């Protein structure tokens, strides 16, 4: 089952509206909708709150969801690349100043 579908299923199972969940997680209702429609994914703190709210392990929430795995891998790669980007930018600036 996809992550967004799992979120919506759990929300409905607990008889909560998107607004109820948003209030409990201190986010907007639009954010809950975005997560359920997989237009975006929650950060790790929100995932933990969702896990607690629905009384599900993170494993159950995330398991077998390709979209979430891709999102997390992309963030991991971007975090790894960021220092390299700054380093190459610094080299470019130094090179341009010497020309």
C-alpha positions in Angstrom: 0.0 0.0 0.0 1.3 3.5 -0.8 2.2 5.8 2.0 -0.5 8.4 1.3 -3.2 5.7 1.1 -2.0 4.2 4.4 -2.2 7.6 6.1 -5.7 8.2 4.8 -6.8 4.7 5.8 -5.5 5.2 9.3 -7.0 8.6 9.6 -10.4 7.3 8.6 -10.1 4.2 10.8 -9.5 6.6 13.8 -12.5 8.6 12.6 -10.5 11.8 12.3 -10.7 14.6 9.7 -7.7 16.1 8.0 -8.2 19.1 10.2 -8.2 17.0 13.4 -4.9 15.4 12.4 -3.5 18.8 11.4 -4.3 20.3 14.8 -2.7 17.4 16.6 0.4 17.5 14.5 0.6 21.3 14.5 0.6 21.5 10.7 -2.0 22.8 8.2 -4.9 20.8 6.8 -3.4 21.3 3.4 -0.2 19.6 4.6 -2.2 16.6 5.6 -3.9 16.5 2.2 -0.5 16.9 0.5 0.9 13.9 2.4 -2.2 11.8 1.7 -2.0 12.7 -2.0 1.8 12.1 -2.0 2.6 15.6 -3.3 5.0 15.8 -0.4 6.2 13.7 2.5 6.5 14.5 6.2 9.8 15.1 7.9 11.1 12.6 10.5 9.6 14.5 13.4 6.2 14.5 11.8 6.6 10.8 10.9 7.2 10.1 14.6 4.1 12.1 15.6 2.0 10.3 13.0 3.3 6.9 14.3 2.3 7.9 17.8 -1.1 9.3 16.8 -2.1 6.2 14.8 -0.3 3.8 17.1 1.7 2.3 14.3 5.4 1.6 14.1 7.5 3.6 11.6 8.2 0.3 9.9 4.5 -0.3 9.2 4.1 3.3 8.0 7.1 3.3 5.6 7.4 -0.4 4.6 6.9 -1.2 0.9 6.4 2.4 -0.2 8.7 3.2 -3.1 7.8 6.9 -3.2 8.8 7.5 0.4 12.0 5.5 -0.1 12.9 7.6 -3.2 12.1 10.9 -1.3 14.4 9.9 1.6 17.2 8.7 -0.7 17.0 12.0 -2.6 17.3 14.1 0.6 20.2 11.9 1.7 22.0 12.4 -1.6 21.3 16.2 -1.6 22.7 16.4 1.9 25.8 14.6 0.8 26.2 16.7 -2.3 25.7 20.1 -0.6 29.2 20.5 0.8 30.7 19.5 -2.6 28.6 22.2 -4.3 29.9 24.8 -1.8 33.5 23.7 -2.3 33.3 23.9 -6.1 31.6 27.3 -5.8 34.4 28.6 -3.6 37.0 27.3 -6.1 35.1 29.1 -9.0 35.1 32.4 -7.0 38.8 32.1 -6.2 39.6 31.3 -9.9 37.5 34.2 -11.1 39.3 36.6 -8.7 42.7 35.5 -10.0 41.8 36.1 -13.6 
